[in-house]
Amino acid sequence: MLFSFSERNYWNGRSIASHGKSGELIFTNVAVTAGIPDVMRRYEGDLLFGLQWEDDRTTARERLATAGFGDSLHAGRRDAWWLPDYRIRLTYQPGCIEQTGVPGIFDVSLGIPMRPLARASATHEYPSAEQVLAVLGKSTDDTDFQAVFRDLGLVSLMAEASSEVVDRADEHGFILYFDSRQGVPGSHPVCTGISFVRDRLGNSRAWAGPLPFGLQFDDPPSILEERMDQRASRWLDEGTFGSARWSLPGLQVSVNFDSLDNCLESVRVIAEGHRTSNCQPRG
């Protein structure tokens, strides 16, 4: 059995300066495994919902559906079920790991989800995804850019745009990227991209407006290509995190996702023709 804990201030979303200073740990997750010969022992107790180590993915899903949680499935490389108070995650072999032996479940984990942080203010009006994407490639002195971000700290955004990365994930759930066009007299930085960020990546608060392309932060990675209406040009899913990329007319789209709970962490959109070396999203 593997027990996981988290420092209280971090878990409760306190200020970053307070992380690690509470002197208290919160019990957040327990995992049991089918074992690896000569490495770790198999858990011999009863598993949740009648699961058996020999169950394949289809059988495991049927057992959870019988228990009334079929609609809670978030499918991915692993399977995760989002219950009202807990998350159940199953890792399969050999589909999820390079483990020899009889196919079945490799591990089962049960944990509590982090609570989202409260919004900084309820007075901010978030623009639509279409409005945000429409200002990519426009400068900070453009009236459309200013209208889109007027309620999201426009003055400070414009003041910091020359740094080329303006991180407002902790306040409003987004990161903006700019091209400062150094060496062009009298020019204003051009907005080249944006990352929409979910809650609790560090101390981030979720972008509260709609995401582009009909995406939702709680979407599992298994439906990403359906949402985007085309196959990803690049797909990586290793360990506990993954990413997918699409080249669309005029846009480069990258999605980072959590491979344990099977949800989206960030959606980055960059205007075509602009460099992306400074565009590193959270997650």
Number of C-alpha atoms within 10 A of each C-alpha: 14 9 13 12 13 15 17 19 20 22 19 17 20 13 11 11 9 12 16 14 11 11 9 12 15 14 14 17 18 16 17 19 20 19 16 13 9 6 7 11 13 16 15 11 7 9 12 13 12 10 18 16 21 16 16 17 18 8 14 22 21 14 18 20 15 11 11 10 16 15 11 16 21 22 21 19 21 20 23 26 22 19 14 10 8 14 19 23 24 24 21 25 22 16 16 18 14 9 13 9 10 11 16 20 23 24 19 22 20 19 17 16 16 13 11 15 16 11 18 11 9 7 9 15 14 18 17 14 15 12 16 19 17 14 22 23 20 17 22 22 13 12 11 16 21 18 14 18 20 16 14 20 13 16 12 10 19 17 11 15 21 18 12 19 20 19 19 20 25 22 17 25 24 26 22 24 27 29 22 18 14 11 7 8 7 7 13 20 22 24 24 27 28 25 27 28 30 27 24 22 16 15 20 22 24 25 24 18 14 16 18 19 11 9 16 17 20 14 17 21 26 14 14 19 14 10 15 16 10 12 14 16 9 11 14 12 17 12 12 13 18 21 22 20 20 19 16 13 8 10 18 18 21 21 23 23 27 20 24 23 26 28 23 25 27 26 27 23 26 25 22 18 11 16 14 16 6 11 20 12 21 20 19
